[in-house]
Amino acid sequence: MTATCGAHNLDFVKGLGADEVLDYRTPDGAALKSPSGQKYDVVIHCATGTPFSAFEPNLSPNGKVIDMTLSFGSFMTFAVKKLTCSKKQLVTLLVVPKGENLDYLVQLVKDGKLKTVIDSKHPLSEAEEAWAKSIDGHATGKIIVLDTVDMVVLVIRLVHGLCSSLFQVLDVMSEQDGCNPNGVMYSLLVHGLCEAWEIEEAFRLKEEMSEKSCRPSTRTYTVLIKLFAT
């Protein structure tokens, strides 16, 4: 297994289990050449800006590039490779979140088989600094904004259809400094309630939005209208 990263993360990535690690700023790293001279059977491509032509010379005869960037160029390359019956293929991958997949990941964490790497933790008051660090692209692991934990718990409850504690959780969030639900959060919750067919609760939540001068978005009304159209 070969991985690419910046020079400051070489030892870290090797510690995660990579057999070979390339510094993408070096000539060999930019060319994606394996230090051992091996060809790649599969490449997981999750960074923008690298065309298929950079991978192709390093692929085995039936090598595949799994592209998670979903750009116009990747779709065009996918089509061309299919039409020309090339043995070296680019496969576009669209990840769709599903509740059962989240359950599987949670179980892996409980079993100690999946570990997360945390770069830093920030209070909500430092959210701007946390965002800037994320955009900078040099974080080693996940950046956590602590006061969003209640929102995560709330979304998980909605995913599993456990809406009975919804308003209690919202009250707790409102009591925390700087952690008031916004229009996006309310719209998400209305959508979750409608998915669970909690119609009265969905309208109750819409009224609460209005009472708190939090205007429902077009998406909120679209979800409600769609509910009655089905």
N, C-alpha and C positions, 0 to 999 in steps of 0.2 A: 504494500500500500504506500502510495506517494501522496504527500499533501503539500500545499503551498501556503506561505504566510510571510509576514514581514520578519526582518532579522531579529527583532526583539522577542519574537514568539517561537523561535526555532526549537528550543529545548522544551518549551511548554507543549507544543504540538507533538513532538516526538514522545513525550511522556503520556500523551493520550492514546498512543498505540501505533502511530505511523512508522513504517519501516524506513522510509526516506522522506526528507523534508527539504523543499526548495524555497529559497528566498526569491520572491517574484521580482525583486529589483535587480537581480544579477542577470547576465545574458542567458545562462542556462535555465534560470528560473522563468524568465520571460518567454523562452522558447518551450518551456514545459518538458524539458528532456529529463528522463529518469537518470540519476547518477550511475545506476548499474547498467544502463543501456537497454533495459527491458521496454517492451511496448505495452500499452495499456489496453486491457479488454473492455473496461468500463471507466468512464470519467463522469464524476458528478460535478456539474458546472453550475455554480450558484453566485457568481460575481459578474456584473455587467462589463462590457467593453472588450471581451475576448472573443473573436470570431472563430467559427468552426475550422477555418484554415490553419489556425494556430495549433489545434489539437490533431488534425488529420495526419501529419507526418509521424506522430508518436503513437498512433493507434495500431493495434494488431489487425490482421486482415479482416476480421469480423467485428472490429471494435465499435463500441457505441458511446456516444456522448449524451448523457441525460441532462438536458438543459432546463434549469428552473427559473431562468430570467424572463422568459416569455416576451421577447421583443419581436418586432416585425421581421428583423433579419433572421431570427431563429426559425420562425414559421416558414419563411422563404427557403431557407436551407433544408428544412425538413421536407418540404414539397419537392425540391430539386433532387434530393437524394432518393426519394421514393420513386419519382418518375424515371430516373436513370438506373434504377435497380442497383444502386451502389451497395457494396457489402459493408462499407463503413457508413453508419447511420447516425443521424441526430434525432433524438427522441425528446419532444417537448413534454414537460411534466407540469400539470396544473394540480396543485394541492387543494383539496376541498375539506374544510374541517368537519369532522363527524364526532358525535358524542361517544360512540363505541371506541373510536381511536384514542380519544382523550382518556377513557377508562383504562385502555391498554397501557398507555404511557404512565398513568398514575400507579398502576399495579407494578410496572417495572421500577418505578421510584421506590415504592414500598419494599420491593424485593431486593433493593440495593443494586439492581442491574443497570440503572440509568442515573447518572449523576450530572447535576448542572454546575457550571462554573460561573461564579459571581464575580464580576469586576468591581462593582461598587454599589453602595446603597445611599439613597438621597431622600430627605423629607420632601413633601410636596412643594415647600417654599423654594427648593432648589431644582425644580423640574426643568427650568430653562437651561441650567448648567448641565443637567443630566442629558437633555436632548442634544446640546451642543457637543458633548462628549461622544454621543452615539453617532452623530453626523460626521464627526471627525474621522471615524472609521478605525480608531486605534484601541478600542476597548478589548480587553482580554476576558471574554465571558459576558454575562448578562448584566445590564444596568437596571437596578430596581429603584422605583419611586415608591417609598414605603406606604404612603397614605392611600394608594390605590388598591390595597389589599381587600378592603370591603367591597370595592367594585368587582374585583375578580370573583370573590365569594358569591356575590349576587348573580353574576353572569353564569357561574357554574350551576347555581340553583335553577336558573331558568333553563339551561341546557337539559337538565334532568327533569324538568317539569315540576319542580318543587316550589310553587308560587305562593304557598300559604304564608311564608315569612317575609314576603316582598316588602310590605310597607314598614314592618319593624326594622328591616335592614336600612331602608331609606331614611328612617328617623334617626338611626344611629349615625349614618353618614352625615346628616345635616347638623348633628351636634358637634361634629369634629371641625376644628378650625381649618378653613380652606378646602373642605372636601364636600362641597355641595354638588348634588347631581346637576348636570347641565342638560341642554336640549338633546344632545346626541345620546346621552345615557337614557333619558326618558323615552326617546323614540325607540331605542333598542329594547327597553323593557316592555313597551306597548306591543312591539312585534313579538316578543317572547310570550306574553300573555295571550295574544291572539293565536299563536301557534299551539298553545295549550288549551285553547277554547275557553279561556277564562274571560268571557266577554264583559261581564259587569265590572270586573277588576280592571280591564283595559280602559273602559270609559272613565272609571273612577280615577285612574292614573292620569288620563288626559285632562280631567278637571283639575287635578292637583297641579299639573303643569301650568295651567292658566292662572291658578291662584298664586303661584310663585313667580308670575310674570316671565314664565319660560315658554316661549311660543312653540307650539307643535310644528314640526317640519312637514314639508310636503310628503315625505316618506311615511310619517305617522298616519296622516289621513289616507294615503294610498293603501297602507296595511289594513286599516279599518274598513275601507270601501271594498277591498279585495275579499275580506272575510264574509261580507254579506252577498258578494257576487258568486260565491262558491257553494 
